[in-house]
Amino acid sequence: MLKNYLIKNKITLLGIVIGAIGGLLYWKFVGCSTGTCPITSSPINSSIWGGLMGGLLFNIFTKDKKKDE
């Protein structure tokens, strides 16, 4: 059951991983010098935000099986 879910959503999950890594790298190299930025002041927040955006972006490229049938 879990294996089927992972196979079915592999593109979205890949986007989440790439986005989280991108968010972490953004925090590390750009970040927020004052610490008052709500997203980039923390590596956790930046990774979560990046993962969310990556998942949404990569989800665009998935096929909807209901349309194919």
Contact map, one row per residue, 1 for C-alpha under 8 A:
111110000000000000000000000000000000000000000000000000000000000000000
111111000000000000000000000000000000000000000000000000000000000000000
111111100000000000000000000000000000000000000000000000000000000000000
111111110000000000000000000000000000000000000000000000000000000000000
111111111000000000000000000000000000000000000000000000000000000000000
011111111100100000000000000000000000000000000000000000000000000000000
001111111100000000000000000000000000000000000000000000000000000000000
000111111100000000000000000000000000000000000000000000000000000000000
000011111111100000000000000000000000000000000000000000000000000000000
000001111111110000000000000000000000000000000000000000000000000000000
000000001111111000000000000000000000000000000000000000000110110000000
000000001111111100000000000000000000000000000000000001110110010000000
000001001111111110000000000000000000000000000000000000100000000000000
000000000111111111000000000000000000000000000000000000100100000000000
000000000011111111100000000000000000000000000000001001111110000000000
000000000001111111110000000000000000000000000000011111100000000000000
000000000000111111111000000000000000000000000000001001000000000000000
000000000000011111111100000000000000000000000000001001000000000000000
000000000000001111111110000000000000000000000010111111100000000000000
000000000000000111111111000000000000000000000111111101000000000000000
000000000000000011111111100000000000000000000010011000000000000000000
000000000000000001111111110000000000000000000010010000000000000000000
000000000000000000111111111000000000000000100111111000000000000000000
000000000000000000011111111100000000000000110110010000000000000000000
000000000000000000001111111111000000000000000000000000000000000000000
000000000000000000000111111111100000000100000100000000000000000000000
000000000000000000000011111111110000000111100100000000000000000000000
000000000000000000000001111111100000000000100000000000000000000000000
000000000000000000000000111111100000000000000000000000000000000000000
000000000000000000000000111111110000000000000000000000000000000000000
000000000000000000000000011111111000000110000000000000000000000000000
000000000000000000000000001001111111100110000000000000000000000000000
000000000000000000000000000000111110000010000000000000000000000000000
000000000000000000000000000000011111100000000000000000000000000000000
000000000000000000000000000000011111100010000000000000000000000000000
000000000000000000000000000000010111110010000000000000000000000000000
000000000000000000000000000000010111111110000000000000000000000000000
000000000000000000000000000000000001111111001000000000000000000000000
000000000000000000000000000000000000111111001100100000000000000000000
000000000000000000000000011000110000111111101100000000000000000000000
000000000000000000000000001000111011111111101100000000000000000000000
000000000000000000000000001000000000011111111100000000000000000000000
000000000000000000000011001100000000000111111110000000000000000000000
000000000000000000000001000000000000000001111111000000000000000000000
000000000000000000000000000000000000011111111111100000000000000000000
000000000000000000010011011000000000001111111111110000000000000000000
000000000000000000111111000000000000000000111111111000000000000000000
000000000000000000010010000000000000000000011111111100000000000000000
000000000000000000110010000000000000001000001111111110000000000000000
000000000000000100111111000000000000000000000111111111000000000000000
000000000000001111111010000000000000000000000011111111100000000000000
000000000000000100110000000000000000000000000001111111110000000000000
000000000000000100100000000000000000000000000000111111111000000000000
000000000001001111110000000000000000000000000000011111111100000000000
000000000001111100100000000000000000000000000000001111111110000000000
000000000001001000000000000000000000000000000000000111111111000000000
000000000000001000000000000000000000000000000000000011111111100000000
000000000011011000000000000000000000000000000000000001111111110000000
000000000011001000000000000000000000000000000000000000111111110000000
000000000000000000000000000000000000000000000000000000011111110000000
000000000010000000000000000000000000000000000000000000001111111000000
000000000011000000000000000000000000000000000000000000000111111100000
000000000000000000000000000000000000000000000000000000000000111110000
000000000000000000000000000000000000000000000000000000000000011111110
000000000000000000000000000000000000000000000000000000000000001111111
000000000000000000000000000000000000000000000000000000000000000111111
000000000000000000000000000000000000000000000000000000000000000111111
000000000000000000000000000000000000000000000000000000000000000111111
000000000000000000000000000000000000000000000000000000000000000011111
